Amino acid sequence: MRVDWATLARYAESSGGLATMVGAGIDTYYPPELPAPIVLPLTVQLRGGQDEMIQPHQISFRILDSNLEQVGEEGTLGFQSEPNPSIEEGWEAGVLLTVVSQFLAEYEGPYSIEIAIDGEHKKSVPFRVLTSGEPEV
Amino acid sequence: MVSPSEVVLIDHATGTVTPVDDILAAALLDKARAVPTAAVAVLPPDEEDIENE
């Protein structure tokens, strides 16, 4: 199983195999002061063979800071997909997950969300936290 | 185990994973409880706001 793509958004939800996102691609958060709670709506598109998808899996999310130190605790959830009886031959099965991570940012700078499936690292989603009001170009 | 159709909230302070629907249900039962806003990003202030300050 692989992470085909994963993106942050200002708002995200997923239901029935479809995702609704507003402001997808956001990568910078501007809290007025630090430390500040940061909320990260993350949508993840998983792909794999149907036989693989219907097995139970564990997906975990970690926040890393600019020193690649883990911020807070890892969050892990189990999931299991229903088989798709109408999938075309040769197509991969897919699962869309929306996870809203929240953590306390104490410093400005780059961070990332690290995604692992069944203990194997799959994707890194970078973002940053700035307290200045003007976005960098 | 969660369904792929559920949105879940991960609190990295504790590693707790909670379906958002459960949080919203709890909010309906206990309106006095502080409930995290699950899907709101912090955005840069508008220029107008900065000028007003």
N, CA and C atoms of all chains as a GROMACS GRO file, in nm:
protein
  570
    1MET      N    1   0.085  -0.121   0.000
    1MET     CA    2   0.000   0.000   0.000
    1MET      C    3   0.088   0.124   0.000
    2ARG      N    4   0.045   0.225  -0.072
    2ARG     CA    5   0.126   0.347  -0.080
    2ARG      C    6   0.037   0.470  -0.056
    3VAL      N    7   0.103   0.578  -0.024
    3VAL     CA    8   0.033   0.707  -0.016
    3VAL      C    9   0.051   0.774  -0.152
    4ASP      N   10  -0.057   0.779  -0.228
    4ASP     CA   11  -0.050   0.839  -0.361
    4ASP      C   12  -0.024   0.989  -0.348
    5TRP      N   13  -0.103   1.054  -0.263
    5TRP     CA   14  -0.080   1.195  -0.232
    5TRP      C   15  -0.140   1.228  -0.096
    6ALA      N   16  -0.091   1.335  -0.041
    6ALA     CA   17  -0.143   1.385   0.086
    6ALA      C   18  -0.127   1.536   0.086
    7THR      N   19  -0.231   1.606   0.125
    7THR     CA   20  -0.224   1.752   0.123
    7THR      C   21  -0.297   1.812   0.242
    8LEU      N   22  -0.243   1.922   0.289
    8LEU     CA   23  -0.312   2.001   0.391
    8LEU      C   24  -0.415   2.090   0.325
    9ALA      N   25  -0.516   2.128   0.400
    9ALA     CA   26  -0.618   2.218   0.351
    9ALA      C   27  -0.667   2.304   0.466
   10ARG      N   28  -0.731   2.416   0.432
   10ARG     CA   29  -0.791   2.498   0.538
   10ARG      C   30  -0.909   2.424   0.600
   11TYR      N   31  -0.981   2.348   0.516
   11TYR     CA   32  -1.092   2.266   0.565
   11TYR      C   33  -1.092   2.138   0.484
   12ALA      N   34  -1.121   2.026   0.546
   12ALA     CA   35  -1.128   1.900   0.473
   12ALA      C   36  -1.221   1.803   0.544
   13GLU      N   37  -1.290   1.725   0.462
   13GLU     CA   38  -1.366   1.612   0.514
   13GLU      C   39  -1.372   1.508   0.404
   14SER      N   40  -1.393   1.384   0.441
   14SER     CA   41  -1.406   1.279   0.341
   14SER      C   42  -1.520   1.187   0.381
   15SER      N   43  -1.593   1.144   0.278
   15SER     CA   44  -1.707   1.056   0.302
   15SER      C   45  -1.743   0.987   0.171
   16GLY      N   46  -1.773   0.858   0.180
   16GLY     CA   47  -1.816   0.785   0.061
   16GLY      C   48  -1.712   0.778  -0.048
   17GLY      N   49  -1.586   0.782  -0.011
   17GLY     CA   50  -1.480   0.771  -0.111
   17GLY      C   51  -1.445   0.901  -0.179
   18LEU      N   52  -1.507   1.010  -0.137
   18LEU     CA   53  -1.477   1.141  -0.194
   18LEU      C   54  -1.432   1.235  -0.084
   19ALA      N   55  -1.348   1.330  -0.121
   19ALA     CA   56  -1.302   1.429  -0.024
   19ALA      C   57  -1.352   1.567  -0.066
   20THR      N   58  -1.385   1.647   0.034
   20THR     CA   59  -1.417   1.788   0.012
   20THR      C   60  -1.311   1.870   0.082
   21MET      N   61  -1.243   1.954   0.004
   21MET     CA   62  -1.136   2.035   0.061
   21MET      C   63  -1.155   2.181   0.022
   22VAL      N   64  -1.125   2.268   0.113
   22VAL     CA   65  -1.122   2.412   0.087
   22VAL      C   66  -0.982   2.461   0.121
   23GLY      N   67  -0.923   2.533   0.029
   23GLY     CA   68  -0.789   2.584   0.054
   23GLY      C   69  -0.684   2.474   0.056
   24ALA      N   70  -0.701   2.374  -0.033
   24ALA     CA   71  -0.603   2.265  -0.038
   24ALA      C   72  -0.468   2.318  -0.081
   25GLY      N   73  -0.364   2.266  -0.020
   25GLY     CA   74  -0.230   2.310  -0.054
   25GLY      C   75  -0.173   2.411   0.042
   26ILE      N   76  -0.251   2.451   0.142
   26ILE     CA   77  -0.199   2.546   0.241
   26ILE      C   78  -0.073   2.486   0.304
   27ASP      N   79   0.029   2.570   0.320
   27ASP     CA   80   0.153   2.518   0.379
   27ASP      C   81   0.213   2.612   0.484
   28THR      N   82   0.143   2.722   0.514
   28THR     CA   83   0.197   2.816   0.612
   28THR      C   84   0.087   2.859   0.708
   29TYR      N   85   0.120   2.859   0.835
   29TYR     CA   86   0.026   2.900   0.939
   29TYR      C   87   0.080   3.024   1.008
   30TYR      N   88  -0.008   3.119   1.034
   30TYR     CA   89   0.032   3.248   1.090
   30TYR      C   90  -0.038   3.273   1.224
   31PRO      N   91   0.003   3.206   1.328
   31PRO     CA   92  -0.057   3.238   1.459
   31PRO      C   93  -0.010   3.376   1.502
   32PRO      N   94  -0.093   3.448   1.578
   32PRO     CA   95  -0.054   3.582   1.621
   32PRO      C   96   0.064   3.583   1.717
   33GLU      N   97   0.082   3.475   1.791
   33GLU     CA   98   0.195   3.467   1.884
   33GLU      C   99   0.224   3.320   1.911
   34LEU      N  100   0.341   3.297   1.966
   34LEU     CA  101   0.381   3.160   1.999
   34LEU      C  102   0.411   3.149   2.148
   35PRO      N  103   0.388   3.032   2.207
   35PRO     CA  104   0.336   2.909   2.146
   35PRO      C  105   0.189   2.922   2.106
   36ALA      N  106   0.149   2.844   2.007
   36ALA     CA  107   0.012   2.851   1.956
   36ALA      C  108  -0.033   2.712   1.912
   37PRO      N  109  -0.160   2.681   1.936
   37PRO     CA  110  -0.213   2.554   1.884
   37PRO      C  111  -0.230   2.564   1.732
   38ILE      N  112  -0.183   2.464   1.662
   38ILE     CA  113  -0.194   2.459   1.516
   38ILE      C  114  -0.281   2.339   1.479
   39VAL      N  115  -0.378   2.363   1.391
   39VAL     CA  116  -0.469   2.258   1.347
   39VAL      C  117  -0.441   2.226   1.201
   40LEU      N  118  -0.422   2.100   1.170
   40LEU     CA  119  -0.376   2.057   1.037
   40LEU      C  120  -0.475   1.958   0.976
   41PRO      N  121  -0.571   2.005   0.898
   41PRO     CA  122  -0.660   1.910   0.829
   41PRO      C  123  -0.586   1.848   0.710
   42LEU      N  124  -0.561   1.720   0.718
   42LEU     CA  125  -0.479   1.650   0.620
   42LEU      C  126  -0.563   1.542   0.552
   43THR      N  127  -0.564   1.545   0.418
   43THR     CA  128  -0.634   1.441   0.343
   43THR      C  129  -0.529   1.352   0.276
   44VAL      N  130  -0.547   1.222   0.290
   44VAL     CA  131  -0.449   1.124   0.242
   44VAL      C  132  -0.518   1.029   0.144
   45GLN      N  133  -0.462   1.018   0.024
   45GLN     CA  134  -0.511   0.920  -0.074
   45GLN      C  135  -0.422   0.798  -0.070
   46LEU      N  136  -0.479   0.687  -0.025
   46LEU     CA  137  -0.405   0.560  -0.021
   46LEU      C  138  -0.441   0.479  -0.145
   47ARG      N  139  -0.342   0.409  -0.198
   47ARG     CA  140  -0.364   0.323  -0.314
   47ARG      C  141  -0.300   0.188  -0.290
   48GLY      N  142  -0.361   0.085  -0.346
   48GLY     CA  143  -0.303  -0.048  -0.335
   48GLY      C  144  -0.396  -0.150  -0.398
   49GLY      N  145  -0.351  -0.273  -0.400
   49GLY     CA  146  -0.436  -0.379  -0.452
   49GLY      C  147  -0.556  -0.400  -0.361
   50GLN      N  148  -0.667  -0.443  -0.422
   50GLN     CA  149  -0.790  -0.459  -0.343
   50GLN      C  150  -0.772  -0.561  -0.229
   51ASP      N  151  -0.699  -0.670  -0.258
   51ASP     CA  152  -0.676  -0.770  -0.154
   51ASP      C  153  -0.602  -0.709  -0.035
   52GLU      N  154  -0.512  -0.616  -0.067
   52GLU     CA  155  -0.435  -0.551   0.038
   52GLU      C  156  -0.520  -0.451   0.114
   53MET      N  157  -0.606  -0.381   0.042
   53MET     CA  158  -0.686  -0.275   0.103
   53MET      C  159  -0.788  -0.327   0.204
   54ILE      N  160  -0.838  -0.447   0.181
   54ILE     CA  161  -0.944  -0.496   0.270
   54ILE      C  162  -0.888  -0.560   0.397
   55GLN      N  163  -0.755  -0.563   0.407
   55GLN     CA  164  -0.693  -0.611   0.530
   55GLN      C  165  -0.687  -0.496   0.632
   56PRO      N  166  -0.687  -0.526   0.760
   56PRO     CA  167  -0.670  -0.418   0.859
   56PRO      C  168  -0.528  -0.362   0.855
   57HIS      N  169  -0.517  -0.230   0.867
   57HIS     CA  170  -0.388  -0.162   0.864
   57HIS      C  171  -0.382  -0.058   0.975
   58GLN      N  172  -0.260  -0.019   1.007
   58GLN     CA  173  -0.236   0.089   1.102
   58GLN      C  174  -0.170   0.203   1.027
   59ILE      N  175  -0.223   0.322   1.043
   59ILE     CA  176  -0.159   0.440   0.983
   59ILE      C  177  -0.126   0.536   1.097
   60SER      N  178  -0.004   0.587   1.094
   60SER     CA  179   0.038   0.674   1.204
   60SER      C  180   0.089   0.807   1.150
   61PHE      N  181   0.076   0.908   1.236
   61PHE     CA  182   0.112   1.045   1.199
   61PHE      C  183   0.199   1.104   1.309
   62ARG      N  184   0.313   1.159   1.267
   62ARG     CA  185   0.404   1.225   1.361
   62ARG      C  186   0.433   1.365   1.310
   63ILE      N  187   0.452   1.458   1.402
   63ILE     CA  188   0.494   1.594   1.367
   63ILE      C  189   0.643   1.605   1.398
   64LEU      N  190   0.720   1.652   1.301
   64LEU     CA  191   0.862   1.678   1.323
   64LEU      C  192   0.889   1.828   1.312
   65ASP      N  193   0.983   1.877   1.393
   65ASP     CA  194   1.021   2.018   1.383
   65ASP      C  195   1.142   2.033   1.290
   66SER      N  196   1.199   2.154   1.287
   66SER     CA  197   1.309   2.180   1.193
   66SER      C  198   1.435   2.102   1.227
   67ASN      N  199   1.445   2.052   1.350
   67ASN     CA  200   1.560   1.969   1.388
   67ASN      C  201   1.529   1.820   1.374
   68LEU      N  202   1.418   1.791   1.308
   68LEU     CA  203   1.372   1.653   1.290
   68LEU      C  204   1.344   1.584   1.422
   69GLU      N  205   1.313   1.666   1.524
   69GLU     CA  206   1.271   1.612   1.653
   69GLU      C  207   1.119   1.599   1.653
   70GLN      N  208   1.070   1.490   1.709
   70GLN     CA  209   0.926   1.470   1.715
   70GLN      C  210   0.863   1.567   1.812
   71VAL      N  211   0.753   1.628   1.771
   71VAL     CA  212   0.679   1.721   1.856
   71VAL      C  213   0.558   1.645   1.912
   72GLY      N  214   0.554   1.633   2.042
   72GLY     CA  215   0.440   1.564   2.104
   72GLY      C  216   0.443   1.415   2.075
   73GLU      N  217   0.324   1.360   2.071
   73GLU     CA  218   0.311   1.214   2.057
   73GLU      C  219   0.265   1.176   1.917
   74GLU      N  220   0.299   1.055   1.881
   74GLU     CA  221   0.250   0.999   1.755
   74GLU      C  222   0.103   0.961   1.770
   75GLY      N  223   0.026   0.982   1.664
   75GLY     CA  224  -0.114   0.938   1.664
   75GLY      C  225  -0.131   0.824   1.566
   76THR      N  226  -0.190   0.714   1.612
   76THR     CA  227  -0.206   0.596   1.527
   76THR      C  228  -0.351   0.553   1.525
   77LEU      N  229  -0.401   0.521   1.406
   77LEU     CA  230  -0.536   0.469   1.397
   77LEU      C  231  -0.539   0.349   1.304
   78GLY      N  232  -0.628   0.258   1.336
   78GLY     CA  233  -0.647   0.142   1.251
   78GLY      C  234  -0.760   0.166   1.153
   79PHE      N  235  -0.748   0.110   1.036
   79PHE     CA  236  -0.857   0.122   0.940
   79PHE      C  237  -0.861  -0.003   0.853
   80GLN      N  238  -0.978  -0.024   0.796
   80GLN     CA  239  -0.998  -0.139   0.708
   80GLN      C  240  -1.100  -0.098   0.604
   81SER      N  241  -1.066  -0.117   0.477
   81SER     CA  242  -1.152  -0.073   0.368
   81SER      C  243  -1.250  -0.183   0.330
   82GLU      N  244  -1.366  -0.141   0.283
   82GLU     CA  245  -1.462  -0.236   0.227
   82GLU      C  246  -1.421  -0.268   0.083
   83PRO      N  247  -1.441  -0.392   0.038
   83PRO     CA  248  -1.409  -0.422  -0.102
   83PRO      C  249  -1.500  -0.345  -0.197
   84ASN      N  250  -1.444  -0.302  -0.309
   84ASN     CA  251  -1.521  -0.229  -0.410
   84ASN      C  252  -1.559  -0.325  -0.521
   85PRO      N  253  -1.688  -0.366  -0.529
   85PRO     CA  254  -1.726  -0.467  -0.627
   85PRO      C  255  -1.726  -0.414  -0.771
   86SER      N  256  -1.724  -0.285  -0.789
   86SER     CA  257  -1.735  -0.229  -0.924
   86SER      C  258  -1.602  -0.176  -0.976
   87ILE      N  259  -1.493  -0.213  -0.911
   87ILE     CA  260  -1.364  -0.161  -0.956
   87ILE      C  261  -1.327  -0.224  -1.090
   88GLU      N  262  -1.268  -0.145  -1.177
   88GLU     CA  263  -1.228  -0.194  -1.309
   88GLU      C  264  -1.105  -0.283  -1.296
   89GLU      N  265  -1.097  -0.379  -1.385
   89GLU     CA  266  -0.980  -0.467  -1.384
   89GLU      C  267  -0.856  -0.384  -1.414
   90GLY      N  268  -0.754  -0.406  -1.337
   90GLY     CA  269  -0.630  -0.332  -1.357
   90GLY      C  270  -0.620  -0.205  -1.275
   91TRP      N  271  -0.733  -0.161  -1.219
   91TRP     CA  272  -0.730  -0.041  -1.133
   91TRP      C  273  -0.682  -0.078  -0.993
   92GLU      N  274  -0.613   0.016  -0.932
   92GLU     CA  275  -0.582   0.002  -0.792
   92GLU      C  276  -0.704   0.042  -0.709
   93ALA      N  277  -0.715  -0.019  -0.594
   93ALA     CA  278  -0.818   0.026  -0.499
   93ALA      C  279  -0.766   0.150  -0.428
   94GLY      N  280  -0.857   0.230  -0.379
   94GLY     CA  281  -0.817   0.354  -0.313
   94GLY      C  282  -0.899   0.381  -0.188
   95VAL      N  283  -0.837   0.447  -0.095
   95VAL     CA  284  -0.904   0.492   0.027
   95VAL      C  285  -0.864   0.637   0.052
   96LEU      N  286  -0.962   0.721   0.079
   96LEU     CA  287  -0.936   0.859   0.117
   96LEU      C  288  -0.959   0.873   0.267
   97LEU      N  289  -0.859   0.924   0.335
   97LEU     CA  290  -0.872   0.948   0.478
   97LEU      C  291  -0.853   1.096   0.504
   98THR      N  292  -0.932   1.152   0.593
   98THR     CA  293  -0.907   1.287   0.642
   98THR      C  294  -0.876   1.280   0.791
   99VAL      N  295  -0.762   1.333   0.825
   99VAL     CA  296  -0.716   1.333   0.963
   99VAL      C  297  -0.687   1.477   1.002
  100VAL      N  298  -0.738   1.520   1.115
  100VAL     CA  299  -0.711   1.655   1.164
  100VAL      C  300  -0.615   1.645   1.281
  101SER      N  301  -0.491   1.683   1.255
  101SER     CA  302  -0.390   1.680   1.360
  101SER      C  303  -0.385   1.815   1.429
  102GLN      N  304  -0.367   1.815   1.558
  102GLN     CA  305  -0.345   1.941   1.628
  102GLN      C  306  -0.226   1.924   1.723
  103PHE      N  307  -0.145   2.029   1.727
  103PHE     CA  308  -0.027   2.027   1.814
  103PHE      C  309   0.004   2.169   1.857
  104LEU      N  310   0.093   2.180   1.954
  104LEU     CA  311   0.132   2.311   2.005
  104LEU      C  312   0.266   2.350   1.943
  105ALA      N  313   0.265   2.455   1.859
  105ALA     CA  314   0.389   2.504   1.798
  105ALA      C  315   0.451   2.605   1.894
  106GLU      N  316   0.576   2.578   1.931
  106GLU     CA  317   0.645   2.669   2.022
  106GLU      C  318   0.741   2.761   1.950
  107TYR      N  319   0.779   2.723   1.826
  107TYR     CA  320   0.879   2.800   1.752
  107TYR      C  321   0.832   2.822   1.609
  108GLU      N  322   0.882   2.932   1.551
  108GLU     CA  323   0.867   2.952   1.408
  108GLU      C  324   0.954   2.852   1.333
  109GLY      N  325   0.919   2.831   1.206
  109GLY     CA  326   1.006   2.750   1.123
  109GLY      C  327   0.935   2.637   1.053
  110PRO      N  328   1.012   2.556   0.982
  110PRO     CA  329   0.952   2.444   0.909
  110PRO      C  330   0.920   2.326   0.999
  111TYR      N  331   0.812   2.262   0.966
  111TYR     CA  332   0.768   2.138   1.032
  111TYR      C  333   0.728   2.040   0.922
  112SER      N  334   0.696   1.920   0.961
  112SER     CA  335   0.639   1.825   0.866
  112SER      C  336   0.552   1.725   0.940
  113ILE      N  337   0.457   1.670   0.864
  113ILE     CA  338   0.379   1.555   0.912
  113ILE      C  339   0.435   1.432   0.843
  114GLU      N  340   0.474   1.334   0.921
  114GLU     CA  341   0.528   1.211   0.867
  114GLU      C  342   0.422   1.101   0.875
  115ILE      N  343   0.397   1.038   0.761
  115ILE     CA  344   0.292   0.937   0.753
  115ILE      C  345   0.358   0.800   0.738
  116ALA      N  346   0.317   0.706   0.821
  116ALA     CA  347   0.366   0.569   0.811
  116ALA      C  348   0.248   0.473   0.810
  117ILE      N  349   0.262   0.366   0.734
  117ILE     CA  350   0.159   0.262   0.729
  117ILE      C  351   0.221   0.131   0.774
  118ASP      N  352   0.160   0.071   0.873
  118ASP     CA  353   0.210  -0.055   0.930
  118ASP      C  354   0.358  -0.043   0.965
  119GLY      N  355   0.394   0.073   1.019
  119GLY     CA  356   0.529   0.094   1.067
  119GLY      C  357   0.629   0.135   0.961
  120GLU      N  358   0.588   0.146   0.836
  120GLU     CA  359   0.680   0.182   0.728
  120GLU      C  360   0.651   0.324   0.681
  121HIS      N  361   0.756   0.408   0.681
  121HIS     CA  362   0.738   0.547   0.640
  121HIS      C  363   0.695   0.556   0.495
  122LYS      N  364   0.595   0.643   0.468
  122LYS     CA  365   0.540   0.651   0.332
  122LYS      C  366   0.545   0.791   0.273
  123LYS      N  367   0.526   0.894   0.354
  123LYS     CA  368   0.514   1.028   0.296
  123LYS      C  369   0.545   1.133   0.402
  124SER      N  370   0.604   1.243   0.354
  124SER     CA  371   0.629   1.358   0.440
  124SER      C  372   0.555   1.478   0.381
  125VAL      N  373   0.480   1.547   0.463
  125VAL     CA  374   0.406   1.665   0.418
  125VAL      C  375   0.461   1.787   0.491
  126PRO      N  376   0.533   1.875   0.421
  126PRO     CA  377   0.594   1.989   0.488
  126PRO      C  378   0.496   2.105   0.507
  127PHE      N  379   0.518   2.182   0.613
  127PHE     CA  380   0.447   2.308   0.634
  127PHE      C  381   0.534   2.393   0.725
  128ARG      N  382   0.495   2.516   0.744
  128ARG     CA  383   0.575   2.603   0.831
  128ARG      C  384   0.485   2.690   0.917
  129VAL      N  385   0.543   2.740   1.022
  129VAL     CA  386   0.472   2.828   1.115
  129VAL      C  387   0.549   2.959   1.121
  130LEU      N  388   0.481   3.070   1.092
  130LEU     CA  389   0.541   3.203   1.097
  130LEU      C  390   0.452   3.294   1.179
  131THR      N  391   0.512   3.384   1.251
  131THR     CA  392   0.430   3.479   1.326
  131THR      C  393   0.419   3.613   1.257
  132SER      N  394   0.500   3.637   1.153
  132SER     CA  395   0.487   3.763   1.080
  132SER      C  396   0.361   3.760   0.995
  133GLY      N  397   0.300   3.878   0.978
  133GLY     CA  398   0.173   3.884   0.907
  133GLY      C  399   0.184   3.874   0.757
  134GLU      N  400   0.301   3.903   0.702
  134GLU     CA  401   0.316   3.904   0.557
  134GLU      C  402   0.376   3.773   0.510
  135PRO      N  403   0.306   3.701   0.419
  135PRO     CA  404   0.364   3.580   0.367
  135PRO      C  405   0.487   3.609   0.283
  136GLU      N  406   0.586   3.519   0.294
  136GLU     CA  407   0.705   3.533   0.210
  136GLU      C  408   0.671   3.495   0.068
  137VAL      N  409   0.735   3.562  -0.030
  137VAL     CA  410   0.708   3.533  -0.171
  137VAL      C  411   0.813   3.434  -0.220
  138MET      N  412  -1.034   0.086   1.557
  138MET     CA  413  -1.052   0.076   1.411
  138MET      C  414  -1.154   0.180   1.367
  139VAL      N  415  -1.119   0.261   1.270
  139VAL     CA  416  -1.213   0.361   1.221
  139VAL      C  417  -1.249   0.329   1.077
  140SER      N  418  -1.362   0.378   1.036
  140SER     CA  419  -1.403   0.365   0.897
  140SER      C  420  -1.332   0.472   0.816
  141PRO      N  421  -1.293   0.440   0.691
  141PRO     CA  422  -1.230   0.544   0.609
  141PRO      C  423  -1.320   0.665   0.587
  142SER      N  424  -1.450   0.651   0.612
  142SER     CA  425  -1.540   0.765   0.590
  142SER      C  426  -1.544   0.858   0.711
  143GLU      N  427  -1.479   0.820   0.820
  143GLU     CA  428  -1.479   0.905   0.938
  143GLU      C  429  -1.363   1.003   0.935
  144VAL      N  430  -1.388   1.125   0.977
  144VAL     CA  431  -1.280   1.220   0.999
  144VAL      C  432  -1.236   1.204   1.144
  145VAL      N  433  -1.106   1.193   1.166
  145VAL     CA  434  -1.058   1.175   1.302
  145VAL      C  435  -0.969   1.291   1.342
  146LEU      N  436  -0.971   1.321   1.470
  146LEU     CA  437  -0.887   1.426   1.527
  146LEU      C  438  -0.774   1.359   1.605
  147ILE      N  439  -0.650   1.399   1.575
  147ILE     CA  440  -0.535   1.350   1.651
  147ILE      C  441  -0.482   1.464   1.735
  148ASP      N  442  -0.482   1.444   1.866
  148ASP     CA  443  -0.422   1.541   1.957
  148ASP      C  444  -0.279   1.494   1.985
  149HIS      N  445  -0.181   1.563   1.926
  149HIS     CA  446  -0.043   1.518   1.940
  149HIS      C  447   0.015   1.549   2.078
  150ALA      N  448  -0.058   1.623   2.160
  150ALA     CA  449  -0.012   1.641   2.298
  150ALA      C  450  -0.020   1.510   2.374
  151THR      N  451  -0.118   1.428   2.338
  151THR     CA  452  -0.139   1.302   2.410
  151THR      C  453  -0.134   1.180   2.319
  152GLY      N  454  -0.141   1.201   2.187
  152GLY     CA  455  -0.150   1.089   2.093
  152GLY      C  456  -0.290   1.033   2.082
  153THR      N  457  -0.388   1.103   2.140
  153THR     CA  458  -0.525   1.055   2.139
  153THR      C  459  -0.588   1.071   2.001
  154VAL      N  460  -0.657   0.967   1.956
  154VAL     CA  461  -0.727   0.970   1.827
  154VAL      C  462  -0.876   0.961   1.855
  155THR      N  463  -0.953   1.060   1.806
  155THR     CA  464  -1.096   1.066   1.834
  155THR      C  465  -1.172   1.095   1.706
  156PRO      N  466  -1.274   1.014   1.672
  156PRO     CA  467  -1.358   1.052   1.558
  156PRO      C  468  -1.424   1.186   1.582
  157VAL      N  469  -1.421   1.273   1.481
  157VAL     CA  470  -1.474   1.409   1.497
  157VAL      C  471  -1.623   1.404   1.527
  158ASP      N  472  -1.693   1.307   1.470
  158ASP     CA  473  -1.837   1.297   1.498
  158ASP      C  474  -1.862   1.281   1.647
  159ASP      N  475  -1.773   1.206   1.714
  159ASP     CA  476  -1.788   1.188   1.858
  159ASP      C  477  -1.770   1.320   1.932
  160ILE      N  478  -1.676   1.401   1.883
  160ILE     CA  479  -1.653   1.531   1.946
  160ILE      C  480  -1.775   1.620   1.929
  161LEU      N  481  -1.831   1.620   1.806
  161LEU     CA  482  -1.949   1.703   1.781
  161LEU      C  483  -2.068   1.654   1.864
  162ALA      N  484  -2.082   1.522   1.876
  162ALA     CA  485  -2.191   1.468   1.957
  162ALA      C  486  -2.175   1.509   2.102
  163ALA      N  487  -2.053   1.504   2.150
  163ALA     CA  488  -2.027   1.545   2.288
  163ALA      C  489  -2.059   1.693   2.307
  164ALA      N  490  -2.032   1.772   2.205
  164ALA     CA  491  -2.060   1.915   2.214
  164ALA      C  492  -2.211   1.939   2.225
  165LEU      N  493  -2.288   1.860   2.152
  165LEU     CA  494  -2.433   1.876   2.157
  165LEU      C  495  -2.487   1.838   2.295
  166LEU      N  496  -2.425   1.737   2.356
  166LEU     CA  497  -2.472   1.692   2.486
  166LEU      C  498  -2.429   1.787   2.597
  167ASP      N  499  -2.316   1.851   2.580
  167ASP     CA  500  -2.261   1.936   2.685
  167ASP      C  501  -2.208   2.063   2.621
  168LYS      N  502  -2.297   2.160   2.605
  168LYS     CA  503  -2.258   2.281   2.532
  168LYS      C  504  -2.157   2.365   2.609
  169ALA      N  505  -2.146   2.339   2.738
  169ALA     CA  506  -2.051   2.418   2.815
  169ALA      C  507  -1.908   2.370   2.796
  170ARG      N  508  -1.894   2.253   2.739
  170ARG     CA  509  -1.761   2.196   2.723
  170ARG      C  510  -1.687   2.267   2.610
  171ALA      N  511  -1.561   2.294   2.632
  171ALA     CA  512  -1.480   2.354   2.526
  171ALA      C  513  -1.448   2.248   2.422
  172VAL      N  514  -1.482   2.274   2.300
  172VAL     CA  515  -1.464   2.176   2.193
  172VAL      C  516  -1.366   2.232   2.092
  173PRO      N  517  -1.265   2.154   2.055
  173PRO     CA  518  -1.173   2.203   1.953
  173PRO      C  519  -1.243   2.223   1.819
  174THR      N  520  -1.207   2.328   1.751
  174THR     CA  521  -1.257   2.350   1.616
  174THR      C  522  -1.172   2.265   1.524
  175ALA      N  523  -1.231   2.167   1.466
  175ALA     CA  524  -1.152   2.060   1.406
  175ALA      C  525  -1.089   2.099   1.273
  176ALA      N  526  -1.142   2.192   1.204
  176ALA     CA  527  -1.096   2.210   1.066
  176ALA      C  528  -1.079   2.356   1.030
  177VAL      N  529  -1.019   2.431   1.117
  177VAL     CA  530  -0.996   2.572   1.089
  177VAL      C  531  -0.847   2.602   1.098
  178ALA      N  532  -0.790   2.644   0.989
  178ALA     CA  533  -0.650   2.681   0.988
  178ALA      C  534  -0.635   2.826   1.032
  179VAL      N  535  -0.518   2.858   1.085
  179VAL     CA  536  -0.491   2.996   1.123
  179VAL      C  537  -0.438   3.070   1.001
  180LEU      N  538  -0.504   3.174   0.963
  180LEU     CA  539  -0.470   3.245   0.840
  180LEU      C  540  -0.400   3.377   0.872
  181PRO      N  541  -0.324   3.429   0.776
  181PRO     CA  542  -0.260   3.558   0.801
  181PRO      C  543  -0.366   3.667   0.814
  182PRO      N  544  -0.339   3.770   0.894
  182PRO     CA  545  -0.437   3.878   0.909
  182PRO      C  546  -0.453   3.955   0.778
  183ASP      N  547  -0.574   4.005   0.756
  183ASP     CA  548  -0.598   4.088   0.638
  183ASP      C  549  -0.523   4.220   0.652
  184GLU      N  550  -0.490   4.279   0.537
  184GLU     CA  551  -0.420   4.407   0.541
  184GLU      C  552  -0.506   4.512   0.612
  185GLU      N  553  -0.638   4.503   0.592
  185GLU     CA  554  -0.727   4.600   0.655
  185GLU      C  555  -0.718   4.591   0.807
  186ASP      N  556  -0.709   4.467   0.857
  186ASP     CA  557  -0.697   4.447   1.002
  186ASP      C  558  -0.568   4.508   1.053
  187ILE      N  559  -0.460   4.490   0.977
  187ILE     CA  560  -0.332   4.544   1.019
  187ILE      C  561  -0.338   4.696   1.024
  188GLU      N  562  -0.403   4.756   0.920
  188GLU     CA  563  -0.414   4.902   0.916
  188GLU      C  564  -0.495   4.954   1.033
  189ASN      N  565  -0.599   4.879   1.070
  189ASN     CA  566  -0.683   4.923   1.180
  189ASN      C  567  -0.610   4.920   1.314
  190GLU      N  568  -0.510   4.831   1.322
  190GLU     CA  569  -0.434   4.826   1.445
  190GLU      C  570  -0.340   4.945   1.454
   0.00000   0.00000   0.00000
